[in-house]
Amino acid sequence: MIGLMGESGSGKSTLAKLLIGLEKPSQGQVLLDGQPYSVKKSGVRILLVFQDSLHSVNPHFTVEQVLTEALPKDVAREEIEAILEDVGLDKSYLTQPARQLSGGQLQRICIARGLLLKPDILIFDEALSGLDPIVQGRLLRLLYDLWEKYQLTYLFISHDFKLSYALCHRILVMADGEIVDEIKDFELPIQACHPVTKKLIGDKGHFS
């Protein structure tokens, strides 16, 4: 689980969009294992869970329609119900309109939709921002449990150090479109970090 932190405008969301093909680089290229990366040709399935879950689903769809919209026709209903259960929702939600769900429930649905598509990498772009702290805590626990069960690779994008620290094994820090720091030893003093990292973490002197 890799965290990506940075201030607003640092390039975090642009990087996520480049990885899923929503944007093309204005210069240079995206490399995967040292080779030019193409969404269509790489064979690597990368999916993105956005911050504003309501605008990433059709609010007039039922939960079942949201989950099955991009799925092959032969996906069994039992598999859909099992994934729904994995994200902490029972099958009764399948008939509910998406617009009637809470923000936390919608994020669970978006995570379930991603899991059904069997991604190699799941990107969360500020996906827990704006949610109640209790809901954030529950979703962090859920993401960890799903990571253990499905052995996924996560890229967790956030400006919130506490969330990244709670979930990620290492954290990259971005500023002006470049990676300026990498945190993988949380025992190091914050004074050893890049100035942008120190600003994001705050004046605590330590990570925990």
C-alpha positions, -999 to +999 in steps of 0.1 A: +000+000+000+016+032-012+005+066-001+008+097-023+007+130-004+009+166-016-007+200-013-036+210-037-023+215-072+008+194-067-001+169-094-015+140-074-049+137-093-032+144-126-009+114-120-039+092-112-056+103-144-025+096-165-024+060-150-060+052-160-058+071-194-081+100-186-053+124-195-023+122-218+012+136-208+019+170-224+055+159-226+076+128-217+060+094-212+046+071-186+068+040-180+059+007-163+089-015-154+110+007-176+088+002-207+063+027-223+029+023-206-003+020-225-037+015-208-049-006-236-018-026-243-002-031-209-025-058-197-025-041-163-059-032-150-059+001-130-091+015-115-097+048-097-121+055-068-128+092-068-135+115-038-170+125-050-186+091-052-221+106-061-207+120-093-189+088-103-222+068-104-255+074-121-277+086-092-308+072-110-293+037-111-300+011-085-269-003-067-272-034-088-271-013-120-241+006-107-222-026-099-230-044-132-228-016-157-193-024-167-193-061-160-194-090-184-229-105-187-217-139-173-208-126-139-229-146-114-252-128-090-237-148-062-203-131-069-219-097-068-236-104-035-203-118-021-184-087-030-211-065-015-209-085+017-171-080+016-176-042+018-200-045+047-233-042+028-260-070+024-278-079-008-309-058+002-289-027-010-290-040-046-325-026-052-318+008-036-313+039-057-278+052-055-290+087-047-305+075-014-272+062+000-249+081+024-214+092+014-199+063+033-222+037+017-216+051-018-178+048-013-183+012-003-203+006-035-176+022-056-150+000-039-172-031-046-175-020-082-137-018-084-132-052-069-157-068-093-135-057-122-106-075-106-080-047-108-042-051-104-040-016-089-067+003-071-062+041-068-081+060-041-080+098-050-090+116-018-116+089-015-121+093+023-119+131+023-150+149+035-164+119+054-172+118+091-141+107+111-160+076+123-169+067+088-133+073+077-120+049+104-145+022+093-134+025+057-097+024+066-103-008+084-123-021+054-095-012+030-070-030+051-091-061+053-098-061+016-060-057+009-053-087+030-080-108+014-074-099-023-037-090-022-043-058-041-019-030-048-032+003-035-022+039-044-038+060-017-038+097-026-045+121+002-034+155+016-042+140+051-011+125+067-031+108+095-051+087+069-020+079+049+000+069+080-028+047+092-030+027+060+002+028+040+035+010+042+053+039+026+044+074+015+056+094-015+054+132-013+047+153-044+053+190-051+051+208-084+046+175-103+077+158-089+082+133-061+103+152-035+103+127-006+097+091+003+088+080+038+092+043+046+110+045+080+084+060+103+110+060+131+130+088+115+127+123+129+105+146+109+134+171+108+151+147+083+122+152+058+117+175+028+101+209+038+069+201+020+066+168+040+071+187+072+044+212+063+019+184+055+027+165+087+028+195+110+052+205+137+051+173+158+087+162+157+076+126+150+053+106+128+031+088+152 
